[in-house]
Amino acid sequence: MVVDYGNAKEKNLIVNEGAVYIGSNFQDIKSTKEFVQGLSDKLLGYFEDKLTVSTKPKIEQIKNAAGKVKGFERVVGFDSKITGNLLEFNKKLLETSLFTEAEEGHYKAHMGIIDVTQYKDALVVGENEQGDPTIILIKDIYNKWSLFFLVIFLRYY
């Protein structure tokens, strides 16, 4: 049996580098180049090679006399994750990673309750084969995974 998977143009796949924009309350999101160009001040950065967005629903069983049956479950939220190698290191990355600016150019790790202002929204933007933007909005995020630094030493003889 042969399965016809179609092709990249039919699937609207993201084929060019991805970028992530950080902000609060993005309004009137449109998959147009003009909309994306208007986000330049919110750019977190571009990703190298591969950018992955995953989301998993949190499903809760509603208690009832019949036990676990179809129709007695509800979605109460989603766990979403953006994974990739960011090419830039900037102030927005630190703030999204729960660091606060102690003084000009100096940051410290935030301790204690996460303030509601520290949650941000992320727009993940890529381009499909036709060059049109593909946009994914993830609300109320922060980077809880870590900051990872890779230092490469080049030696020339």
Secondary structure, DSSP 8 states (H G I E B T S, - for coil): -------HHHHT-B-S--EEEEESS--S--SSHHHHHTTGGGEEEEEEEEEEEEEEEEEEE---TT-S-TT-EEEEEEEEEEEEEES---HHHHHHTTEEEEETTEEEE--SS--GGG-EEEEEEEEBTTS-EEEEEEEEE---S------------
